[in-house]
Amino acid sequence: MQNVGEVRRRISINGSKFREYVNGQQDTVHEGALNVVILNAAKISRSYYAGEYDASSPTRPTCWSADTSAPAPEVKQEDRQAYRCMDCPQNIKGSGAGASRACRFAQRLAVVMENDFTKVYQLQLPATSLFGKAKEGKMPMQAYAQYLSSHNTPALSVITECAFDRGSMVPKLFFKAVRPLGEEEVGLAASMADSQEAKEAITMSISTPPTGSIFVEVDGFVYDANAN
C-alpha cells in the first residue's frame, strides 16, 4: 500500500497526548488540555478493517463510508460488507473487541489554536470522544454540539477546551466552552473557516488521477485504493 500524502497539519491524540504533526512529521507534544476554536466539522464517518489496524503503519480500510449511510463508491464490490451501514454485520455490538463494533465511527474537525488563528489543523475524533454522557461539565463532542446549539452559540464563536478523560484506558476527549471570542477573533475565525485548509481538514478526499488509480484519504493519509 503506497502512502502518497497527508493533510498538511493534524493533531493526533495517540497515547492520550496532543501531538502536532506538520507535513507528516511530529512537531509539538502537549501534555495538558488544549484550547482551540472549532472552525468546522465533517459528518460522522465509518471505517472497517478486516485485519488488525496498526496506527504506526496505517493502511486503507477494507470498507468505509463518509456519512454512515452506505459504503463509499470507491469501495471494491467484494470488500463491501453490506449495501447499507444500518444492515451491516460489522455494525453490531460485539462484532469488534469486547462489546464494540468492528466498524468504527470517527469525525474530522478543522481547528485553530487559541494562540494562533493562522494555522488550521485536522483533529480526528474516535467514537469514544463522540458519544456518551457529560462528566463534571465536560462533554463528548455530540453532547457538546447539542449544548452549544441549545444556547444558540456557534462553535466558531467560542474557545473550546479539549481535555483527556484520565480515567479512560484509551484516548478519550471531553470538551467544554472556556470563553466567547472577541469581535476581532470571530472575524479571523470566520475567515479561516472559509479557507482551503479548513475544507481539506474535514474532507474524506477521493480523486481519480489520469493513470486510473483512485486515491482515498483515511485517517489523514492518502492511499491508492486500487493498489494490492
Secondary structure, DSSP 8 states (H G I E B T S, - for coil): --EEEE-SEEEE-GGGSEEEEETTEEEEEE-S-EEEEEEEE---EEEE-SS---TTS----SEEESSSSS--TTS-GGG---SSGGG-GGGSTTSSSTTS-SEEEEEEEEEEETTEEEEEEEEEEEHHHHSS--BTTBB-HHHHHHHHHHTT--GGGEEEEEEE-TT-SS--EEEEEEEE--HHHHHHHHHHHTSHHHHHHT---EE--TTS--EEEETTEEEETT--
